[in-house]
Amino acid sequence: MLTRLAIRNVVLIDALELEFAGGLGVLTGETGAGKSILLDALGLALGARAETALVRAGADQASVSASFEFAAMPAPIRAILAEAEVDVEPGEALIVKRRVRADGGSKAFINDQAVGAALLRELSSHLVELHGQHDDRGLVNPRGHRALLDRYARGDIAAVEAAWNAWRGAEEALRAARARIVKSGADRDLLLAHLAELTALEPAEGEEQQLAEARAAMQKGEKLTDDLAVLQMLWAGSDSALATLRGAARRLDRIAGEHPLLAEALAALDRAVIEAGEAEDRLERAAEALAHDPAALDRIETRLFDLRAAARKHQCQVDDLPARMRAMRGELDAIASGEAELAGLEVAARDARDAYCERAEALSAVRHSAAQRLDTAVAGELAPLKLDAARFRTALTRLPEEQWAAAGIDRVEFLISTNPGADFAPLAKIASGGELSRFILALKVALAEEGGAATVIFDEIDRGVGGAVASAIGERLARLAVQGQLLAVTHSPQVAARGQQHYVIAKSSEGTVTRTSVSLLDEAGRQEEIARMLSGAEITPEARAQADRLLEGV
């Protein structure tokens, strides 16, 4: 609830700090004293448009700070703060603040953390519920009627929302699968053609390097052909160097036993023959490896060209072509399995829709039953509020399927008829200012147990009524205030007498300076203010006596 309101330099208010408590608080004062300024200041703190006209003449800026305290912070407020990453410790007061410069521009804060004014506006409906004669929000706005009826009905909204999300998820999975199949169908022929090309090509990992090395060897062999031929001639034939070495070794072998040096010479010559033989072997193998075969070289170069062309086509490396083939086979398999999976997804979507419809229909039945109870409850409040000729109806309309949502399949709107035989129509279009305020009060009384904002404000709900009707309004405001905190700006002494806290708003002038002030009245002050409301400018003993009777009667 609202516990503190601090205002600086707003229109006629230079400095003001108010403390509020739970229950019913009433604000009174003469016409023009500045009650609207107080509400405008609170609205500014809650994110209303920052008008420079609100800045007091001669001041650089205006500021408003409002503090709210909760036994346990409501879940919607916690969720909004968490999403905005605003930290508020458990048990800590929630302090919203707004500054407006005289030259334009504003700043907003929550517990000294800078935020956007939009966040204050988002929080405002959960912090303060304001009802006035020209209010087009709250209970008057049809967009909130379904939520109000649901709180009253205590239907299983969570089950419907869960079923809706499950249905949407199933439909999205089905849509995505169908889109994949349509796209895959268009891609299938291309995939098959590409896979056929690569299958015919049969690329292998490491093949490019092997072919490149073989081609390089052949190209070297082409350059070394003449040298290799001469070397082979030197090693071949009976008169080659190797043949001569072997002949010398045979001859030396016959005489090696004649002298140790001859034996050593034979051993050296044998080693030379072995080394020369190894050289001959390597020469032959090199000649085979470097053999220049134009046809084979052409085949290798053609193969390399085909592999590299395929790699460019598929935007990958040659060694990645086998993996690309496997991926294509996987895509084709997915197309085939996706078509088989589609039937299962269609069944799942139908089942999810049926589950949503079942839960939504059950919620709709609960809403219809609750609507009848609410209509009866509101009807019981109309006569005491001098609206005995009026009728109230909660209209439920089945939405077309394309408008179904997580909140169900119904449109809900509160309608009234103010005269016998007149058609029902929306609240704001039929009721006059005073009637509208009393209809809202009747609704609030009927919905009193169903939650709402932490603080409720009624702005001059008693305008144009008096006597028994004003007493009925005061009694109902007091009843509502038992549930939390209610503030009422009033001109009615019957309503003012019901207040547990009574604030008087006054305007004073000193020369050319005019100021608005707000004071919390004690018991004597309350008697005097209610007497003024009863008698006018001159407070008579009779008015004070009547004020006492009003205060004693509550």
Buried (B, 14 or more C-beta within 10 A) or exposed (E): BBBBBBBBBBBBBBEBEBEBEBBBBBBBBBEEBBBBBBBBBBBBBBBBEBBBEBBBEEBEBBBBBBBBBBEEBBEEBBEBBEEBEBEBEEEEEBBBBBBBBBEEEBBBBBBEBEBEBEBBBBBBBBBBBBBBBEBEBBBBBBEBBBEBBBBBBEBBBEBBBBBBEBBBEBBEBBEEBBEBBEEBEEBBEEBEEBBEBBEEBEBEEEBBEEBEEBBEBBEBBBEBEEEBEEBBEEBEEEEBEBBEBBEBBEEBBEEBEEEEEBBEBBEEBBEBBEEBBEEBEEBBEBBEEBBBEEEEBEEBBEBBEBBBEBBEEBEBEBBBBBEBBEBBEEBBEBBEEBBEBBEEBBEBBEEBBEBBBEBBEBBBEBBBEBBEEBBEBBBEBBEBBBBEEBBBBBBBEEBEEEEBEBBBBBBBBBBBBBEEEEEBBBBBEBBEBBBBBBBBBBBBBBBBEBEBBBBBBBBBBBBBBEEEBBBBBBBBBBBBBEBBBBBBBBBBBBBBBBBBBBBBBBBEEEEEEEBBBBBBBEEEEBBBBBBBBBBEEEBEEEBBEBBBEBBEEB
